[in-house]
Amino acid sequence: MSSKRVFLSESEMPTAWYNLQADLPQPVPPPLHPATNQPMGPADLEPIFAKELIAQEVSQERWIEIPRAVQDVYAIWRPSPLVRATGLEKALRTPARIYFKDESHSPPGSHKPNTAVPQAYYNKMEGINRLSTETGAGQWGSALCFACAFFDMKCKVYMVKVSYHQKPYRRSMMHIWGGDVTPSPSTDTHAGRQILAADPDCPGSLGIAISEAVEVAATHDDTKYTLGSVLNHVMLHQTVIGLEAEKQFELIGDSPDVVIGCVGGGSNFAGLAFPFIRRKLEGKDIRFVACEPCSCPSMSRGQYRYDFGGQAVRRHRRHHSRPGNLARHPRRDRRGHPVPQGEQGGVHRLQLQRPRPVRPGLLRPLLQRRTGRLRIPPGENRGGHRRVAGHRVDK
């Protein structure tokens, strides 16, 4: 391949999202209602979500058509290029060919508009003219304000207070697209006022901002809530990333053997990986590596369980800038077990150990560990090979 970038034409953009739920050997566990601890049904979600999005959340259909109006907005930046990371290959001194899907071409600068646009569209089609949401660093808030501007909708964003003051340019971007941005916790909501009464200097958290945004949607008939990660329909919309990547690999006559993605709420990894997981389920030999920061792990540490209590959010606020404090001085439950630190409402991310710092010099061994303990001596390329993102490397 002579070029470092692989492009698709606009006519080659996917016209349907891929729903992994249709191909899973067994259904994923349903979300639980915070009041009853029983599985939630569509009726439980209708007060805050658009009906079509709820239908997609529980759908078992393999392909869900992308509306023409959504495709028209996607076409502003999609299809996005598949890029050969030659600089990284050189820095790692690896014979592997490494590619990445460049989602920075969207106007907000991230993959988030892939779901923000259809969420705004479906709400507009149901007569909703105002959306509420939360945002941390501002990527999701920016994406939703961008989407709402296309469909002549209002957007109310609760931004974590510390980020609101630290990232004025991200806030300005939301204002440019017509968004109403409020630092959280705020006096707008009962949840915000309650937190401020207990701690007037609270820097905020994503969990608090979610509580405020959900409360606004639940108490206003003209407003629905939107979320930029975690949910099935969000990951569904993001599969345009992996579907495009499949076509781009076909163009260069290659295919990945290892798919790597970073995970926060999951939508980025899901968008790239889910279409290739379909191939894995069909029998293709592909490995998937989900990477997360050790400062706030949601998969590799902690407990996989629901936590509907408020203690976790309050503890997170006290230990906001010192992730190791909880490990040194954990609060224990009545059985003597450490109580996990939560990061956001509903199902909390958990932090039970002090994270290890990652120095730049550790990049190479870290990559080798996270891709199955690959050991690639510099300059060597012996006999048997594996592939990483379509590139041969030593076993």
N, C-alpha and C positions, 0 to 999 in steps of 0.2 A: 504494500500500500504506500503510495507516494505521499499522500497528504496525512497530516496529523489529525484531521477532523473528518468525520463521516456524517454527511448530511442526508436528510430525506426531503423530498418535495412536499409542499403543502397538501397535495392530493394523497400522499402516503400517510398522512396523520391518522391514527386510530379513530374509528367511528363508533367503537363500543368499548366500554370498560370491562376488564376481566374480573369475575367474582370467584375468588379462591374457594369460598364456602361450598360451591357446587362440586368440587373435586376432593374435599377432605374425606378421609375414611370414616370419620365420625364428627358430629357437630361440635362446635366449640361451646364451652359452658356459658349459659345465659347470664347477663348482668343481674344483680340482685337489687331489689327495692330497698332503699335505706330504712324505711319504716317497718317493713314486714320481714325483711331478709328472704323473701320469696322471689322466684324468677319474675323479671319485669316483662310485661306484654306491651304491644303497640299502644294500647289505651293509656298506659302509664306515661308514655313519652309524648303524647299529643299536646299537652299544655305548653311544651317548650320547643318541640321540633316540628318541622314541616312534615306532612303526611307522606309525601313521596320519599323523603329521606329516611323515614321510619321503615317504609316498605323495602328500601334498599338495604337497610340495616339487617333485616331478617331474611332477605331474599336468598333463595337457593338456585336462582338462574345463573348459568355460567357467563352469559354475555348480557350486558345492560347498555342499551343504545345511548350514545352521547347526543343530547339535543342539538339541533342545528345552531341555535343561538349560542350555545356554549362552545361549539366548534369554531364559530366565528370569532369569539373572543380569544380562544386558545391560539388561533392563527396569528395573533399579534407576535407571539414568541415561539410557538411550536410549529414543527417538530424541533426539538433542541438537539444540538450536536453530540455525537459520541467522540470523545477526544483521547488521543494517545498521549499518555503521561510520560513522555520521553525524558523529561528532566528528573522525575522521580526514579525512573529506571536507572538513570545514570548515577544518581545519588546513592541508590541501594546497591549498585554494581551487580545487578541481577540480569540473567538472560530472559527473565519473564517479560512479556509484553503486557503492559498495564493500561487499562482504559478507564475513563470516568464519564458519566453522563452529566453534561454541563447544564444545570438548571438555573444558572445565574442570569439567563437572558430575559426572564420575565420582568416587567416593569418594577415590581416590588423587590426583585433580586433574589428570589428563592423559589422552591417548589410549591410553596403554600397556595398560590393562586389556582393550582390544578384542582383543588377542592373548594376554594373560596368562591370561584365563579359558578360552578353548578349549585352550591348551597344557596347563593344569592338568587340564582335563576329559579330554582324550585320554590323558594319562599315567595318570590314575586308572582309566580304563576298561581299561587294560592291566595293572592290578595294581601300578602304581608308587605308592608312598606318600611319596616324598621327592624334591624337586627341588633342583638346585643352579644358581646363576646368579651373575653379576657385576653390579655397578651402579657408576656414577660418582657423579653428584649424588644418586642415590637414587630417581629416578622409576620406573625399571624394577623395582628391588628392591621398592619399595612396591607396585607393581601386582601382582607375582607373589605376594607375601605375602598380599595381599588375595584373590587368586584361590585360593590354596591353602587359605585359611581356609574357603571355601565347600565344598571337597571333602575336608575333614578330612585334609589332607596337611601334611607338614613341609616347610619351605623353608630352605635354607642359602644365605645371601647373602654373597659376598665384595665388600666395599665399598672402593673406592680409599681408602687410609689418610688422605690429606689431606682428602678429603671427609667421611670418617667423623668426623673431629674438627671440621671446619668446619660440618657440618650435623647437629647432634644431634637436631633435631626430626624430620627425615626418618628418621633412625635409630630414633627413638622410635615413629614411625608403623609401621615394619616390626615392631618388638617387639610393639606392640598387636595386630597381626594374627598373632602367633605365630611370626614369623620369627627365625631364628638368624643374627645379623649379625656378621661378623668383619672387622676391618680388614685390608686386603691391601697388601703381602705379609704372610703369616702363617707360623707354624710348623706349621700343619695339614698342609701338603702339601710334597712334594719340591721343586716349583717355587718355593714361597715360601721354604723354608729355604735354597735355593741362592742366591736373590736377597739374602736378609738376610745370608748369610755374606759376600757380596761388598760389600754396602752396608747396614750395620745401620740407617742413618737414611733409607733409601729411602722417599720419600713415596707410592710406588705409582703405578700407571697402569692404564688399562682393560685393556691387553694382559696385564699380570701377573694381574689379577683374573680374566680369562677363563681363563688357564692353570690357575689354582687350581680354578676351578669345573669345568672340563672334566676335570681330573685326578680330582676327587672322583667325578664321574659314571662315569668309565672304570674306577675301582678299587672301586666299590661296586655290587653287583648290584641293590640296592633303590633306586638313585638314577639319575635321568636329568637331563640338562642342558637348559636352556632359554635362548633368546636373544630379546632384545626388538626387534631390528632386523635389517636386512641380508638375511635369508633370504626366499625366495619365499613360504613359508607364513605368515610374519609379515606381509608386505605384503598377502597374500590376506585375512587376518583384518581388516586395517585398512580394507578397501574398504567396510565398512559406513558409513564417513564420507561417501565420495563418492556412494554409492547413495542415502543419505538426502538429500544435497544436491540430487541430480537431482530427486527427488520434490518437494522444497521449492521449487525454481525453477519446476517445473511448476505448483505451486499459485499462484504469483504471475505466471504467464504470461511468464516470462523465462528466459534461459539465459546462461551465461558465455561470453565470447569469449577471455578470458585467465584462466588458473588459476595462482595463485601459491602456493608453499608453501616453508617452510624445510626444509633437508635436513641431517641429521646422519648417522644410519645409513640413512635413507631411508624409514622406515615412515610417518612423518607425511605426507610429500609423496605417497607412493604411495597411501595411504588416500584422500586427497582426489582425486588426479589420475587414477588408473587407470580408474575408471568413465567419466571424460570423455575419456580417451585412446581408449577404445572408440568414442566418437562421432567422434573425429578420424579413426580408421581407417575409419569408415563414410563419410567425406567431409565432415564438418562442419568449418567454419573456426574452430578453437580453437587458441590459442597457450598454451604451458606454460612457466612460469618457475620454476626451482628456485634458491632463494637459500641461500647458506651463509656462515658467518662467515669473514672473511679471515684470522682468527687461526689457523684449523685447517681449511683447504680440503681437500676430498676429490675435487672434480671439476674445478675451474677452474685448479688448479695441480698441479705434480708429474707423476709418471709413472703411467700405467695399467699396472700389472704386479703380479705376485705377489712377495712378499718373505717367505720362510720363515725368514730368519736372525734371530738374537737381537740383532744389533748395533743395529738400528733402535730396539728397545724400550729398550736401555740408553742410547742417545744421547738419546732423548726424555726420560729421567729427568734427565739432566744439564742439559738445556735446558728443563726443565719450565715455568719461569716466564719464560723469555726466548726467545720464538719467533724473534727476529731473529738470535740467535747463530749458528745453523747457516748462515744466509745469509752472514754475515760471515766465518766460519771453517769452511767445509764440509770434511768428510773426503772424500777422493777415492778412487775405485776405481783399478784398475790401468790403466784406459784414460784416466784423468784426469778422469772425469766426477764431479760431486758425488754423494755418497751421500745419498739422501733420508732425512729424519727420519720415523720411523713413530710412529703413535699407538696402534695396537692390533695384537694378534696376527693371524696369517693374512694377509689382504690389508691392508696398512697404509695409513693415510691419510698423505699426503705434504705436506711443507712445505719449499719450496725458495726462497721469497722472503720478504723482510721485509714483513709485512702493513701496509697503510695504515690509519691510524686513521680511524674514521667519526665525524664530529662531528654533533651534532643538526641543525645548519644545512644539512647535506648530504642530509637525508632526501628532500627533493623531487627534486633532480636524480638521486639514486641510484635512486629509484623509477622515474623516467622512463627511465633507462638500462636498468634491469633489465626493463622492460616494452616493450622495442623502441624506445628513444629517442623515447618520446612527448613531444611538446612542447605543453604546455597553458598558454598565456598566461592569467594570472589574469583571471577574469570573461569570457573569450571562449568562444564555442562556434560556430565557423564551419562551415558547409556539411557536408562529408563527415565521417563519424564512425566511430569504432571503439567497441568495448565492452570494459570491464575488469570481470570478474566480473559480467557482466550489465548494465553501466552504460555509457552513451554517453560517449565522450571524443573530442576532436579528433585527427585524424591528425597 
